[in-house]
């Protein structure tokens, strides 16, 4: 399922996009926006795979908005002005829809997006790390990611709890270890920080009760500052 949002200053255009997306089973149009600041805030805080982006908007053009995107994302430009087509493609857009467009033309564009999405997923799988390397007890440990139950922060140390062996304790910050782990935006088997003292692999979560994660016989709290992102990722 491709997670999508749409930004257009004309509500009727957004209704057309919502209607067309509703006819396809591989596009989840999660939100529509008429304001750029609200769309940018959503893109910054939530995972999105595809953006339907109008070019001709009053405050800032869609081409300039594209430059503000917080992370690489698939974009299909929409506009009533054909002269923007070349500019749209120079930004590596998936496609360019000239209003008013038919469902058949829309369907062609989103299938191109689906192909690009699958290619990105394949690349991510091929480049995904399978081991975590840490130094502890004067040794270099090679820890299979699949063996990690969760990671616990202990001041300037971290404790890596493993399924097949005893925990490994090493001097490292939570921020540093998180940078070495695959995240949940790119992979369902990724890791997410749920508390200032805990990082968990999303696929190992057995249940969530209130603000507590049940995992491998342990109860792990969900911190208030991590709650919104966690539940967004968990429901996705």
N, C-alpha and C positions, 0 to 999 in steps of 0.2 A: 504494500500500500504506500503510495507516494503522498507525503504530507504537504499540503499546499496552502498558500494564502493568496489573496488578491488585493491590489492597491489601485484604486481608480477614483477620481474626484466626482464621477458621475454614478449615482446609485443605480440607474437603469442598466448600465454596463455591468455592474457587479451582479445584478440579478440574472443577467444572461449567462455570465460565467458560472454562477451557482447552479443554474438550471442545467447547463451543459455538463458540468462536473458530476451532477447527480445522476446522469445517464451512463456513467462509466464506473466500473467496479474497482478500478485500481487507483483512483484519485480521491483523496480525502481532503476536501476544501474546508480547512479548520476555521478560518476567519476571513472576513473581508473588511477592508479599511478604506475610508475616504480621506483620512488624515495621515500624512507622512510620518509625523512624530510617533503616532500610535503604532504604525506598522513597523517602524524601526525598533521601537521598544520591544515589540513581540519577537522580532527576528533576533534580537540580542539575547533574549531570555528563554526562548523555546526552540526546539529543533524543527526546522522547515527544510524540505527537499526542493520545492518548486515555488517560484513566485510569478504570478501573473501581474505585469507591471505596465500601467499606462504611461505613455511618454509625455503627452501634452497636459501638464498639470499647472495650476496657477502659481504656487509658491516656488517650486523647484521642478525641473524636468525629470522625467523618469531616468533619463540617461545619467544625470548628475546624482540622482538617488542611488543608482546602481553602484556608484563609486563609494557610497557610504556603508554598503553591506558589511556586517561584522565578520562574515565567513563566506567562502565560496558557496554558491547556490545556483541551481538551474533557474534560468529566467526565460519566460516567454513575454515579449513586449506586445502591447496592444495599443493601437492609435488609429485615429481617423486620417492621419497625414502620411502619405506614402513617402515623402521626402526624407523621413527619418529612418527608412529601412536600412540604408547602408551603415549609418551610425550604430543601429542596433546590432547588426552582425559583426561589426568591428569589436564589440564588447563580448563576443563569443556567446551571444544569445542562442538558445535552442531553436527559437523560431520567432517570426514576426507576423502578427495577425492584424490585418487591415480591417478596421470597422467599416460597415457591419459585416461580420463574418458568419458563415454558415456553420452548422454543427459538423458537417463533413470536413470543413477546413480546420475547425477546432480539434476534431478527432485526429487529424493528421499531425497537428502540432504536438498534442499530448503524447501520441505514440512515439514521436521523436524524443520527447522528454523521458518516456519510459525506457527507451533504448539507452539513452545517456545515463539514466539512473542505474540501470543494471550494469553498465560498463564501470561506473564508479564503485558500485558495490563489489564487483569482481576484483577490481584493483585493490580495494581496501582489504578484502579477504587475503589476497596474495601477499600483501605487505604487512599483514597483522602479525605482531610478535607472538611467539608461543612460550617464551621464557622471560623471567624477571631475573636480573643479575644484581646481587647486592653483596657487600663485603661485611663479614661479621666473624668474630673469633679468629682473626688473621687468615680467613679463607674467603674465596670468592664463590658464592653460592649460585647455582643455576636452578631456579625454582620454576617448575612448569606452572603457567598461569592457571591451568585447569585444576591444579592441586591447592590453590589458595582458597581458604574458607572466608577470611576477612582480614583486614589489616587494622591494627589498633595503635593509636598514638600515645606515647608515654613521654611527655615533655620533649626532650631532644632526641628521643629514640622512637623507633617503631617496632612493633611485634607482629610478624607475619604468621598468622595461624594457618597451619597446613592440614590437609586431610590425611596424608599418608605418613607424616613424620611429625616430630616435635616442632614447636614454633621456632622461628629464627628472629633474634633480636639484633638490630643494627642501629648505628647512629645515623639518623637521617630524618628530615622533616616530612610531614605529611604532604606538603606541597611538592617537594622534590620527588617523592615516590609516585605521586599521582601523575606527574608528567611522563613517567616511564610506562604507564599502564594504558591499555586501550580504553577509550571512554564510551559511554552508552549512546552518544550521538551517532557514532560511526558503527557501533556493533552491539547487538543484543547480548553478547557475552562480555561486554565491557564492564568497567568499574566506575562506581560513583561514590562521591563523598556524601555521607548522610549525617555526619556529626563532626564537630571539631576533632573528635578522637577516633572516628571510625570511617573506613572505606570498605565497601562491599562489592562483590561481583553480582550484577543484577540477576543473572540466571540462577544463582543459588538461593535467592529469597524464596522461602516456603510460604510465608503469609505476612500480612501487615495488620496489626491490631492496634487501633488508635494511632499513636505515634511511636510504635515499637515494631521493629522488624524481627521476625522469627526465622532463624537461620542456623542450621547445624546444631540444634539443641541450645542455642544461645538467644538471648533477647538483647537486641541492639537498638538504642534510642535514636530517634530522628530529631536532629537539632532544629530549632525554630528557623534559623537563617538558611537551612538547607531544605526545608519542608516543601516549598513550592516547586523547586526544580526536581526534587526526588519524585513527587507524585506525578508530575508531568511525564517524566521518563518512564516510571513504573506503569502508568496506564497506556503508554505508547507501545 
